[in-house]
Amino acid sequence: MDKELETYYNNYFDLFLTEGWKQLVGELSTNAQQVNSLETVKDEADMHFRKGQLNILANIINFESLIENAHKNIEEDND
């Protein structure tokens, strides 16, 4: 792995260790549960909007795992 890519991943790993990251993921997880409720959906357009919101929230909530898996795959390819 080249130095630039190593720095890229290390910056994210440092971020994931912070309390701020953990707090953000916790709040977004709570928000996702609220958005995922069908009780307040007004119509089909609102449902599709919520689906988009959930997709974005899931991407952020799972971002740490995505970065870790990408890093692991690069390391395995280098071995």
Secondary structure, 3 states (H helix, E strand, C coil): CCHHHHHHHHHHHHHHCCHHHHHHHHHHHHHHHHHCCCCCCCCHHHHHHHHHHHHHHHHHHCHHHHHHHHHHHHHHHHC
